[in-house]
């Protein structure tokens, strides 16, 4: 199973075939309100988005590589030359951290304390750190340890449970930040390395392998689906939240899962997974800037119109109260057939168009209603899907409905 404490996926869980081309995939963005995500835990025991040039203060600069295919324009670092695994380790082991948490639970009047171990990586020189949400879930105390064995108490800046992302902050200066790459540039067969803390004991370990597959839709035992990079790097409990590097020394994924047998519980080798970094960069930026995840939305629940009619498009099944869609006079039963002059074939196309837009943008929707074609202008709104210390706002997931 895809257990939170075992970082495993049931081998009988369905891993669907890659459905999208790389070009399509790089345009996609997860909308936290559209799908409910949940992921794994650590060891229990003892599209292309534009980032602002500076986040928070002068030290909080996110480094991104400058290989030709990248169009992200933030504090460029020359990563045009391939490195060996040893060179990547030497350069970025100081960017890797171990994470330990403590949580206290009261069972029938008896208080118990548990600890979880995971990994993370330093995003900025002044102490912003990225990890998986499941690593710090329900933690009352978070401790971060760097490669030089210095420990810090960390605060939780914010998180997105649905996409398994959390951002921490420690009080430190002159740290070694990673360089973020574009996961959309990866190909099956590309070499990758992971640095993390397997089992919570074998700290700062490097494992190497290749990209085994892209755009894997992984369905967990909770019925949750995520789109992940598959790799044959050794990924184990405790690696959760660590960085997956390409051979230019760029982070292209956040390790978060492995595949295992359900019948015997025996681990299966060489099938690990990572969250594509390009799918969550905007989430990370929003958490650092605002403490919550800000996503574009118009406030409709849609399904594929072709399931119920001969017309292709996104059928409006519901409209949220006081949403941009309601203000624009969209109605249940409308079929949205194009956005800004581009034809859409179904609900997923509409979701992509909305996720690619920015808050405040105006979308021109062509709508089929009662035998007539209308043009409706909708102003994209902001949806806050999480906050520091607050409960994550969710919607029920249905395989036939997407909320955007």
N, C-alpha and C positions, 0 to 999 in steps of 0.2 A: 504494500500500500504506500501511498504518498503521505507517510506519517510525518507530523510536525516534529517529532523527536528523533526520527530515524532517517530523515532525508531520503526516502525511498519511494519508488513508484511501483505499483502492482504491475507485474508483467502481463497481466490479462487486461490492464487498462488499454483503451484504444489509443494508438498513436496514428493519427491520420496522415495521409500522404500530403506532401507540400502542395498547397492549392494555388499559391500566388507566385508570380515571378518576383525576382529580386526588386525590379523596378516598382512593382505594386507594393511590395512589402515596405520599402523605404518610405513610402508615402503614408503608411498607416500609423495611426496613433491610438493607443489605448485610451478610452474614455472611462474613467473609473465608475461613473454612474451607469454605464452601458453594460458592463459585465462585472460580476462579483468574483474576485480572485482571492485565493488563499493559498499559502504555501507552507513549506516545511520548516523544521526547526534545527537547532544545532545539537550539541551533545549534552544530555542531561546527566547530572551527577554532581561529586565533590563540590523620421521624416526630416526632414532636416528642419531644425528650428533655429532661430536666431537668439543667442544668449546676449544679455547685456554685458558690456565690457567689464564692469566691476560689480560684484555682488556684495552688499553689506559695507565693506570698506576697502581701502586700497590693497590690503593683503589678500582679500577674498577673491582671487582671480582663478578662474577655471582654465586649465590649459588644454588646448585641442591641437591635434596634429595638423600639418600643412601639406599633406600629400595631395597631388593634383586633383583628385576627385572630391576632396572636401571643400564645401562652400561655407562652412561655419567660420565666422570671423571673430574669434576671441583669443587674445594673447597667444598668437601662433608660436608653436615650437616646431623646429625642423625635425621631422621624423621620416625623411626621405630615404634613409639607408637602413637596410635590414640588419638586425642584431642577432647574435647567438643567444641561446637560452641563458647561458652563463652571464652574458652582458646585461640582459634584461633583469636577471635576478640581482646582480650587483647594483644596478641603477635604481631598482624599484622595490627591493625588499624593505627599504626604509619608508616606503609609502604604504606598506601593509601593516595592519594592526590586528591584534587579538582582542576579542570582545568577550567579557564575562558579565553576566547579569545575575541579580538576586531577586527573587520574588517570594513573598510570604503568603501562605494560604491557611485559612482557619478551617480545619475539619472537625466538626462536632466538638468545638471548644479547644482543640489541640492545634497549636500553630506549628507549621512546618515551613522550612526554607529550602528552596531548590535553586540550583545554579545552571546556567546554560552557557556554553562556549560556542563562539562563532568567529567570523572574520569580518574585516572591513578594509577600506582603503581611503587614504587621505586625499581629499579633493582640492583643498586650498592650503597655503602655507600657514595660515592662522588658525587651522584646526577644524574645518568642516570635514566630516567623515561620512561616507556612504556605506550602508550595509543593507541586509534584508530586514524587512519588518518583523518576520517571524523570529529573528534572532533576539530582538529586544521586546517582544510582545509580553505585556503584563509585568515588565520589569519595574521593581522599585528602586533598584540601583544599577547603574551601568558603568563598568570600568573598562577603559581602553589601555592596552599595553603596546608600546612601540617596539621595534626591533632592538633598540638599545636597552630594553627592559625597564623603561620609564613608564609608570602607570599614572593615569589621569582619571578623575571622575568626569563622566560625560553627561551632558544634558541632551534630552531629546528635542530637537528643533521642530520636527514634524514628521509625518509619515503618510504613506498611502498603502493601506492594508490590501486593497484590491490589486495593486501591482507589486506588492511585496517589497516596497522601498521605504527606507528610513534614513533620515539625515541626523547625525549627532554633531555636537560641538564640544571641543575641549579647549581649555585655556592654555594655549601654547603658541609659540612663534617660530618662524624659520624652519617649518617642517618641510618635508620633501613631497610635493603633490604629484599625483599621476598625470599623464596626458591622456585625454579622452579621444578615441577614434570614432570612425563611422562604421557601425556594425553592418550597415547596408553594403559596404564594400567587400565583405567577406565572401569567399567562395568555398564550396565543398572541396576538401583536400588541403586547404590552407593550414599551415602549422600554427599552433597556439600553445601557450603555457599558462598555468594557473599558479598563483601563490596564495597560500592560506594556512590554516591551522587544523589539519585533519585530526579527528578524534579529540580535539581540544588539548592534545598533549604533544603531538609532533609539530611543534610550532614552526612557522615560517618555512614550510616545505614547498618545493617547486615540483610540479608534475607537468609533463608535456604530452602533446598529442596533435590531433588534427580536427578540423571541423568535419564532423561526420554527416551533418544535415543541417539545413536552414529551415526556418518557419515551421518547426514541428509544433503541431497543436496537441498539447498534452492535457488529457482529462484526468483529474485527480479523483481520489475516492470520495471526495465531497461533491463531485459533479462540476468542479470548477475547471475552466479551460484557460491555458496560457500558451502563448506562442514563443517558443524558445529555440536557442541554438543547441544543437546536439554535438557533443564532443567525446572523443575517446580518452581525454585526459582523465586521470584518476580523480574523482570527486567523491568525497566522503563526508560523514557528519563532522561538523566543525569547519568545513570549507565554506559553508553558507555565508554569503555576503562578501566573499573575496573577489578579487579581480581576475578576469580572463583576458590575457594580453595577446595581441597579434605580434608578429615578429618585427614590427617597427617600434615596439615598446608602448603601444597604445592600448588602453582598456577598451575592449569591444563587447564585454559581457560581464555580468555579475553572477557568479556561480550560485546555484540554489537547489539542485536536485540530482538524484541518481536513480537508476533503474534497478529493481531487485525482484527476486522471486517471491510470489505470494504463498506458494505451497509450503516451502521449507524455511522461508525467511533468509535463505542464503543469498548473499550479494552476488550480482552479476557484474562481471568486470567490463570496463571500457564503454559504458553508456552513461554519460553525465549530461547535465543541461545547464544553461546559463541564460539570464535575461539579456536580450540585446540592448546595449547601452543607448542606442539611438531612439529606442522606443520609450525611454524614461527620462531623457535629458530635460525635457520641458517640465516634467514632474519635479525633478531635483531642483531646478532653478526656482520653481514656484515655492517650494518648501523653504529654501534659503531666503528668498526675498520676502515672503509673506507668512511663513509658518504653516501654510496649508496648500493644498493642490487646487490650482485654478485652471478650469478647463472650459473651452467654449461649448455652448449648448444652445438649442432653440426650444427644447422642452416638449418633444414629441416621442411617443412610443409607436414604432413602425414595424411592419412586416413586409414580406415580398408581395407586391400586388399580383404577380403572376400566379400565385397560389390560389387566388380567388377570382381572377378576371383574366381577360385576354390582353389587358394592358400591362406593359412592363413599367415598373417604378416602385416607389416606396409607399405602401398603403398606411395612412395615418390611423392607428388603432386607438390612440389616446393622446390627450393634450394636458400638460401640467398647468395647474392654476397659476395665474399671474406670470406665465412664462412668455418669452418673446413670440412663440408660436400663437399663443392665445391673443396677444396684443396685435398680431398681424392678421388676425381673423382666419387662421387655418382652422379647419373643421375635421372632426372624425369622419372617415370615409373618403377624404381627399386622397388622390394619388399624385405624389410628387414625381414628375417625369424628367425634370432637368433642373440643374443648379448652375446659375450663371451661364446659361446657354449650352452646358454640357449634359448630354443625356445620361441618366442613371438607370441601371437595370433592376435595382432592388434596394433593400434596406442597408446592406453593407456599403454600397456606393454612397448613399446619403451620409452614413456615419463617417466615411472617409472624408467627404467634402466638408463636413462640419468640423472634424478634428484638425483639418488642415487650415481652417480659418482662424482668425484672431478675434478676441472680444472687441465688439464695436464694429466689426465688418458688417456690411449689408449683403445678404444673399438674395438673389433674384430667383424665385422658385416658379417653375411652370407647373401648374396644378390642374389635374383633370377632375371636374366636379359636376355631377349630374349631366353628363353629356357635353359640357362646355369646358374650354381651356382658359384658365385664368393665369395672370402673372401677379404674384404676391411677393412683396419685399419684406424680408425678415432681418432684423438687427440681431446679430449674435450676442448672447449674454454670457455672463460669467457664472460658472457653477463651482462652488467651494465644496470639495469632496472630503476634506479632512482638516484637522487642526491639531496643534500640539496639545496632547493630553485629552483631546475630545474623542468621542466615538466617531468612527468613520460612517459617513452617510452612505447607505446602500440602497439599491433597488433589487427586486427579485429578478433573477436571470431566467430567461426562457429561450429555448433554442429557436423559437420562431419570432421572438420580439427583441428589438434593440431599442434602448432608450437613449436619445441623443439630445 
